[in-house]
């Protein structure tokens, strides 16, 4: 690191010695056209903030503010932040389904990073299809990148019961249609069940995908489970902005992090979380962009013997806030260490095993039962299975309890 700092100091001392060609001149000219001084950008890593914020994406409603915090971290580390808006895929508002737009976001992300003078990227997202879209594009571009999860929304309570988004909405709708909830009560639920920005607070596709990406090594440790409105979330954003600048100097590209071992770590976490069935489709797509061949059969093979440890709805009874209080993904991975490839490199520049050792102080809180120990799982069997038949000749991922 000292050598990198010396190189940076040497470069800055020669900041006026710029390439003498037309394109470089035009880039410097246009940056100054926007009010930047020459010394604001010369020899500084240019960091793209790929932001999927939108006024019609409640999951990402806070990312506009969080991008400013990321910029602060980048500036403090000596980089130049540039925010680049990308397609926002808020799950509920988009019709007919966000699935048909995932690859559009992947292409947009890749072309933003390829076509512009960028040295590294912060990827800001969280809702279901956003995470795979951003990751697929970033893996193809192969520039240093770090994922910043939007974080889950706050929980609600109803008649002494924790209430989350998505599945609980359908449950209460059934009660309303059956006449067990009156109109006034239904309207009250509508205004309070999703009471703050952030992704669904169940273990749906949003938290499943961000957790898989964290297990693969592409977020700061513990970033996935921080609630969107928790004070720890902007602190994580600032730390991510600072770290991506160092990653550029270290030339820590996705191709150095992404491997079959990293994918397997993601699958193991996926199984222990009792995650969304949709995540299998997205994980296969991400693996393909990273040059790793992956099939549904690999999920069965890699996930064999991994019980569900996360007591999170719908496989369990808790919500993502409880998961956070219990230590988040590092605490879950700590339970799974015998099954993980601990030597896998991560965005911190350390291995997964080294990250977990550093997180030991915040490991599973035994008093918080949202994360179970291996000998007291939520379910003994696998969270997911692959079913084949005349309706799904190529296989479909199911929850065994629903089979």
CORGIWO-V357504 format. One record per residue. N is the residue number from 1. RES is the residue in one letter. PHI is phi in whole degrees, 0 to 359 (NA if undefined). PSI is psi in whole degrees, -180 to 180 (999 if undefined). D_FIRST is the distance of its C-alpha to the first C-alpha in Angstrom with 2 decimals. Layout:
[[N & RES & PHI & PSI & D_FIRST] [N & RES & PHI & PSI & D_FIRST]]
//
This chain:
[[1 & X & NA & -38 & 0.00] [2 & X & 299 & -38 & 3.81] [3 & X & 295 & -40 & 5.34] [4 & X & 298 & -42 & 5.04] [5 & X & 295 & -37 & 6.30] [6 & X & 294 & -42 & 8.68] [7 & X & 300 & -41 & 9.84] [8 & X & 296 & -43 & 10.55] [9 & X & 297 & -41 & 12.41] [10 & X & 297 & -42 & 14.28] [11 & X & 296 & -44 & 15.30] [12 & X & 293 & -31 & 16.55] [13 & X & 291 & -18 & 18.48] [14 & X & 248 & 27 & 20.23] [15 & X & 297 & -19 & 20.82] [16 & X & 274 & -8 & 24.52] [17 & X & 271 & 81 & 24.20] [18 & X & 258 & 157 & 24.68] [19 & X & 305 & 135 & 26.28] [20 & X & 259 & 71 & 29.99] [21 & X & 222 & 166 & 31.56] [22 & X & 296 & -44 & 33.73] [23 & X & 295 & -44 & 31.52] [24 & X & 298 & -42 & 28.55] [25 & X & 302 & -46 & 31.09] [26 & X & 295 & -39 & 32.60] [27 & X & 297 & -47 & 29.35] [28 & X & 294 & -39 & 28.57] [29 & X & 298 & -46 & 32.23] [30 & X & 288 & -32 & 32.44] [31 & X & 295 & -40 & 29.39] [32 & X & 289 & -27 & 31.05] [33 & X & 300 & -31 & 34.28] [34 & X & 273 & 6 & 32.80] [35 & X & 97 & 4 & 32.18] [36 & X & 279 & 145 & 28.52] [37 & X & 278 & 156 & 27.75] [38 & X & 302 & -40 & 26.16] [39 & X & 286 & -10 & 23.22] [40 & X & 289 & -25 & 22.79] [41 & X & 233 & -19 & 21.60] [42 & X & 298 & 128 & 20.81] [43 & X & 68 & 5 & 17.29] [44 & X & 266 & 137 & 16.45] [45 & X & 299 & 133 & 15.89] [46 & X & 268 & 118 & 19.32] [47 & X & 250 & 119 & 19.39] [48 & X & 279 & 134 & 22.78] [49 & X & 254 & 100 & 24.15] [50 & X & 278 & 104 & 26.83] [51 & X & 249 & 122 & 29.21] [52 & X & 262 & 29 & 32.34] [53 & X & 295 & 148 & 33.96] [54 & X & 200 & 151 & 37.71] [55 & X & 292 & -16 & 40.70] [56 & X & 246 & 28 & 42.30] [57 & X & 231 & 85 & 39.45] [58 & X & 301 & -29 & 39.78] [59 & X & 298 & -29 & 36.97] [60 & X & 245 & 17 & 34.59] [61 & X & 300 & -25 & 36.50] [62 & X & 266 & -4 & 33.65] [63 & X & 288 & -21 & 30.92] [64 & X & 296 & -45 & 31.89] [65 & X & 290 & -40 & 30.92] [66 & X & 295 & -31 & 27.83] [67 & X & 299 & -35 & 26.59] [68 & X & 295 & -36 & 26.66] [69 & X & 290 & -40 & 24.43] [70 & X & 301 & -43 & 21.93] [71 & X & 302 & -41 & 22.12] [72 & X & 300 & -45 & 21.38] [73 & X & 297 & -40 & 18.10] [74 & X & 295 & -45 & 17.17] [75 & X & 296 & -42 & 18.34] [76 & X & 296 & -28 & 16.55] [77 & X & 271 & -1 & 13.16] [78 & X & 94 & 17 & 14.37] [79 & X & 258 & 172 & 16.04] [80 & X & 247 & 110 & 19.75] [81 & X & 277 & 139 & 21.62] [82 & X & 226 & 121 & 24.83] [83 & X & 271 & 128 & 27.12] [84 & X & 238 & 112 & 29.14] [85 & X & 291 & 143 & 32.08] [86 & X & 227 & 165 & 32.96] [87 & X & 307 & 130 & 36.04] [88 & X & 261 & 128 & 36.51] [89 & X & 245 & 61 & 38.17] [90 & X & 297 & 120 & 39.59] [91 & X & 303 & -42 & 41.53] [92 & X & 281 & -37 & 44.75] [93 & X & 280 & -25 & 45.42] [94 & X & 277 & 135 & 44.95] [95 & X & 238 & 153 & 48.04] [96 & X & 284 & -24 & 49.15] [97 & X & 198 & 148 & 45.90] [98 & X & 289 & -18 & 42.18] [99 & X & 303 & -37 & 41.95] [100 & X & 287 & -8 & 43.31] [101 & X & 253 & -6 & 40.53] [102 & X & 304 & -47 & 37.48] [103 & X & 290 & -26 & 37.20] [104 & X & 295 & -42 & 37.76] [105 & X & 295 & -39 & 34.67] [106 & X & 300 & -45 & 32.73] [107 & X & 294 & -41 & 34.02] [108 & X & 298 & -44 & 33.35] [109 & X & 299 & -47 & 29.71] [110 & X & 299 & -45 & 29.20] [111 & X & 289 & -33 & 31.05] [112 & X & 299 & -43 & 29.28] [113 & X & 284 & -29 & 25.90] [114 & X & 278 & -40 & 27.45] [115 & X & 274 & -19 & 29.73] [116 & X & 253 & 158 & 27.62] [117 & X & 284 & 80 & 24.69] [118 & X & 244 & 141 & 22.04] [119 & X & 255 & -26 & 18.36] [120 & X & 198 & 171 & 17.97] [121 & X & 214 & 142 & 20.34] [122 & X & 258 & 129 & 21.19] [123 & X & 255 & 117 & 24.39] [124 & X & 249 & 114 & 26.78] [125 & X & 191 & -166 & 29.82] [126 & X & 172 & -37 & 31.54] [127 & X & 294 & 159 & 35.22] [128 & X & 325 & -62 & 36.53] [129 & X & 273 & -10 & 36.14] [130 & X & 293 & -45 & 33.27] [131 & X & 300 & -52 & 30.57] [132 & X & 296 & -38 & 31.68] [133 & X & 300 & -49 & 32.35] [134 & X & 296 & -45 & 28.90] [135 & X & 293 & -39 & 27.21] [136 & X & 299 & -46 & 29.56] [137 & X & 295 & -41 & 28.86] [138 & X & 292 & -37 & 25.07] [139 & X & 295 & -38 & 25.20] [140 & X & 292 & -40 & 27.45] [141 & X & 288 & -31 & 25.34] [142 & X & 55 & 45 & 22.17] [143 & X & 256 & 152 & 19.70] [144 & X & 310 & 128 & 16.75] [145 & X & 216 & 154 & 18.79] [146 & X & 218 & 131 & 19.02] [147 & X & 269 & 133 & 22.49] [148 & X & 246 & 105 & 23.77] [149 & X & 289 & 144 & 27.10] [150 & X & 294 & -30 & 29.97] [151 & X & 89 & 150 & 30.96] [152 & X & 284 & 154 & 34.50] [153 & X & 288 & 168 & 37.34] [154 & X & 287 & 156 & 39.00] [155 & X & 274 & 159 & 41.82] [156 & X & 243 & 167 & 45.51] [157 & X & 233 & 140 & 48.38] [158 & X & 216 & 117 & 51.89] [159 & X & 52 & 42 & 54.68] [160 & X & 78 & 6 & 52.26] [161 & X & 247 & 138 & 50.31] [162 & X & 291 & 141 & 46.71] [163 & X & 233 & 129 & 46.82] [164 & X & 242 & -172 & 44.24] [165 & X & 266 & 168 & 44.29] [166 & X & 78 & -98 & 45.61] [167 & X & 298 & -40 & 47.58] [168 & X & 296 & -34 & 49.02] [169 & X & 301 & -46 & 50.22] [170 & X & 294 & -37 & 52.23] [171 & X & 296 & -46 & 53.55] [172 & X & 291 & -31 & 54.83] [173 & X & 298 & -43 & 56.30] [174 & X & 299 & -41 & 58.33] [175 & X & 294 & -38 & 59.53] [176 & X & 293 & -46 & 60.47] [177 & X & 297 & -35 & 62.39] [178 & X & 284 & -8 & 64.16] [179 & X & 86 & 10 & 65.28] [180 & X & 275 & -12 & 63.41] [181 & X & 233 & 130 & 61.42] [182 & X & 276 & 173 & 63.34] [183 & X & 300 & -44 & 62.37] [184 & X & 298 & -43 & 61.32] [185 & X & 294 & -40 & 59.02] [186 & X & 299 & -44 & 57.57] [187 & X & 295 & -38 & 56.78] [188 & X & 295 & -41 & 55.16] [189 & X & 298 & -40 & 52.90] [190 & X & 303 & -36 & 51.98] [191 & X & 271 & -9 & 50.63] [192 & X & 233 & -17 & 48.61] [193 & X & 298 & -41 & 47.34] [194 & X & 251 & 88 & 44.29] [195 & X & 262 & 8 & 43.65] [196 & X & 195 & 156 & 40.20] [197 & X & 303 & 156 & 37.76] [198 & X & 132 & 168 & 35.69] [199 & X & 281 & 170 & 36.25] [200 & X & 307 & 139 & 39.02] [201 & X & 266 & 12 & 38.64] [202 & X & 264 & 176 & 40.09] [203 & X & 273 & 63 & 38.34] [204 & X & 273 & -161 & 39.39] [205 & X & 294 & -35 & 37.59] [206 & X & 300 & -59 & 35.17] [207 & X & 290 & -30 & 33.64] [208 & X & 296 & -47 & 34.07] [209 & X & 291 & -43 & 32.05] [210 & X & 294 & -34 & 29.17] [211 & X & 292 & -40 & 29.10] [212 & X & 299 & -44 & 29.11] [213 & X & 295 & -37 & 26.16] [214 & X & 295 & -44 & 24.25] [215 & X & 297 & -30 & 25.27] [216 & X & 286 & -16 & 24.07] [217 & X & 106 & 16 & 20.52] [218 & X & 254 & 7 & 20.54] [219 & X & 232 & 165 & 20.61] [220 & X & 295 & 149 & 18.84] [221 & X & 303 & 130 & 20.67] [222 & X & 84 & -1 & 24.12] [223 & X & 296 & -35 & 24.13] [224 & X & 300 & -42 & 27.30] [225 & X & 269 & -3 & 29.76] [226 & X & 293 & 122 & 29.07] [227 & X & 302 & 144 & 32.35] [228 & X & 304 & -35 & 32.21] [229 & X & 261 & 10 & 33.77] [230 & X & 279 & 145 & 31.82] [231 & X & 298 & -23 & 29.71] [232 & X & 292 & -22 & 26.80] [233 & X & 293 & -52 & 26.89] [234 & X & 297 & -31 & 25.79] [235 & X & 296 & -41 & 23.08] [236 & X & 297 & -39 & 21.81] [237 & X & 298 & -44 & 22.15] [238 & X & 296 & -42 & 20.06] [239 & X & 296 & -36 & 17.25] [240 & X & 294 & -42 & 17.57] [241 & X & 299 & -41 & 17.44] [242 & X & 294 & -43 & 14.21] [243 & X & 292 & -36 & 12.63] [244 & X & 296 & -31 & 14.08] [245 & X & 296 & -44 & 12.32] [246 & X & 297 & -37 & 8.85] [247 & X & 299 & -36 & 10.89] [248 & X & 296 & -47 & 12.15] [249 & X & 295 & -30 & 9.07] [250 & X & 276 & -5 & 8.44] [251 & X & 54 & 42 & 12.22] [252 & X & 272 & 84 & 13.05] [253 & X & 274 & 161 & 16.78] [254 & X & 305 & -34 & 19.71] [255 & X & 296 & -19 & 20.88] [256 & X & 274 & -19 & 18.01] [257 & X & 259 & -42 & 18.96] [258 & X & 280 & 127 & 22.69] [259 & X & 203 & 174 & 24.89] [260 & X & 298 & -37 & 28.22] [261 & X & 296 & -40 & 26.64] [262 & X & 295 & -41 & 25.00] [263 & X & 297 & -44 & 28.43] [264 & X & 298 & -38 & 30.19] [265 & X & 300 & -41 & 28.03] [266 & X & 297 & -41 & 29.14] [267 & X & 294 & -41 & 32.74] [268 & X & 297 & -44 & 32.74] [269 & X & 298 & -42 & 31.56] [270 & X & 305 & -47 & 34.17] [271 & X & 293 & -43 & 36.92] [272 & X & 291 & -23 & 36.10] [273 & X & 278 & -17 & 36.12] [274 & X & 64 & 44 & 39.52] [275 & X & 287 & 179 & 38.15] [276 & X & 295 & 142 & 39.92] [277 & X & 296 & -30 & 41.80] [278 & X & 299 & -27 & 40.49] [279 & X & 298 & -28 & 36.93] [280 & X & 297 & -43 & 38.00] [281 & X & 299 & -45 & 38.91] [282 & X & 288 & -37 & 35.63] [283 & X & 295 & -38 & 33.47] [284 & X & 297 & -41 & 35.38] [285 & X & 294 & -43 & 34.76] [286 & X & 297 & -45 & 30.99] [287 & X & 301 & -42 & 30.92] [288 & X & 299 & -41 & 32.93] [289 & X & 294 & -29 & 30.55] [290 & X & 269 & 7 & 27.72] [291 & X & 78 & 21 & 29.96] [292 & X & 250 & 122 & 30.89] [293 & X & 282 & 127 & 34.65] [294 & X & 217 & 136 & 35.84] [295 & X & 232 & 170 & 39.40] [296 & X & 300 & -34 & 41.19] [297 & X & 299 & -31 & 42.07] [298 & X & 295 & -32 & 38.40] [299 & X & 295 & -40 & 38.32] [300 & X & 293 & -44 & 41.28] [301 & X & 293 & -51 & 39.88] [302 & X & 290 & -36 & 36.33] [303 & X & 275 & -1 & 37.72] [304 & X & 301 & 129 & 40.50] [305 & X & 84 & 1 & 40.75] [306 & X & 264 & 111 & 38.36] [307 & X & 278 & 167 & 40.39] [308 & X & 281 & 121 & 39.96] [309 & X & 252 & -18 & 38.07] [310 & X & 269 & 114 & 37.63] [311 & X & 275 & 62 & 40.84] [312 & X & 242 & 136 & 40.34] [313 & X & 301 & 136 & 43.14] [314 & X & 268 & -10 & 44.63] [315 & X & 286 & -28 & 44.06] [316 & X & 236 & -151 & 44.11] [317 & X & 240 & -7 & 45.28] [318 & X & 258 & -180 & 42.24] [319 & X & 236 & 177 & 40.07] [320 & X & 296 & -29 & 36.35] [321 & X & 300 & -41 & 36.28] [322 & X & 296 & -38 & 37.45] [323 & X & 298 & -41 & 34.73] [324 & X & 296 & -46 & 32.13] [325 & X & 297 & -29 & 33.84] [326 & X & 278 & -2 & 33.83] [327 & X & 117 & -6 & 30.02] [328 & X & 67 & -164 & 29.57] [329 & X & 299 & -38 & 28.23] [330 & X & 303 & -37 & 25.85] [331 & X & 292 & -38 & 29.05] [332 & X & 294 & -46 & 30.94] [333 & X & 295 & -31 & 28.36] [334 & X & 300 & -38 & 28.35] [335 & X & 291 & -25 & 32.07] [336 & X & 260 & 6 & 31.46] [337 & X & 310 & -39 & 28.86] [338 & X & 298 & -20 & 31.42] [339 & X & 259 & -11 & 31.82] [340 & X & 266 & 155 & 28.24] [341 & X & 273 & 89 & 25.82] [342 & X & 288 & -14 & 23.12] [343 & X & 277 & -4 & 20.83] [344 & X & 296 & 134 & 20.46] [345 & X & 284 & 149 & 17.02] [346 & X & 231 & 176 & 16.70] [347 & X & 295 & -16 & 15.08] [348 & X & 287 & -13 & 12.96] [349 & X & 88 & -6 & 11.08] [350 & X & 253 & 167 & 13.28] [351 & X & 280 & 166 & 16.81] [352 & X & 301 & -42 & 19.89] [353 & X & 299 & -42 & 20.86] [354 & X & 293 & -38 & 17.71] [355 & X & 299 & -45 & 18.19] [356 & X & 295 & -36 & 21.82] [357 & X & 296 & -38 & 21.16] [358 & X & 288 & -26 & 19.20] [359 & X & 270 & 4 & 22.14] [360 & X & 303 & -33 & 24.71] [361 & X & 294 & -26 & 25.71] [362 & X & 251 & 25 & 26.88] [363 & X & 293 & 178 & 28.48] [364 & X & 312 & 126 & 32.04] [365 & X & 277 & 112 & 34.35] [366 & X & 299 & -23 & 37.50] [367 & X & 282 & -16 & 39.68] [368 & X & 257 & 111 & 38.50] [369 & X & 269 & 14 & 40.12] [370 & X & 292 & -21 & 38.60] [371 & X & 239 & 118 & 36.43] [372 & X & 269 & 153 & 38.57] [373 & X & 287 & 163 & 37.73] [374 & X & 302 & -32 & 38.42] [375 & X & 274 & 1 & 41.79] [376 & X & 224 & 58 & 42.96] [377 & X & 289 & 165 & 42.10] [378 & X & 292 & -44 & 43.60] [379 & X & 223 & 146 & 45.16] [380 & X & 284 & -35 & 45.41] [381 & X & 275 & 177 & 45.52] [382 & X & 292 & 150 & 43.09] [383 & X & 287 & -29 & 42.50] [384 & X & 227 & 154 & 43.19] [385 & X & 219 & 158 & 45.44] [386 & X & 256 & 122 & 46.26] [387 & X & 252 & 134 & 49.89] [388 & X & 235 & 146 & 51.76] [389 & X & 179 & -169 & 55.29] [390 & X & 293 & -24 & 57.47] [391 & X & 276 & -20 & 55.70] [392 & X & 218 & 71 & 52.21] [393 & X & 298 & -28 & 52.64] [394 & X & 266 & 3 & 48.92] [395 & X & 99 & 148 & 47.98] [396 & X & 217 & 140 & 47.09] [397 & X & 276 & 132 & 44.82] [398 & X & 227 & 162 & 46.85] [399 & X & 274 & 122 & 46.72] [400 & X & 307 & -33 & 49.04] [401 & X & 293 & -20 & 50.79] [402 & X & 264 & -3 & 51.85] [403 & X & 289 & 999 & 53.18]]
//
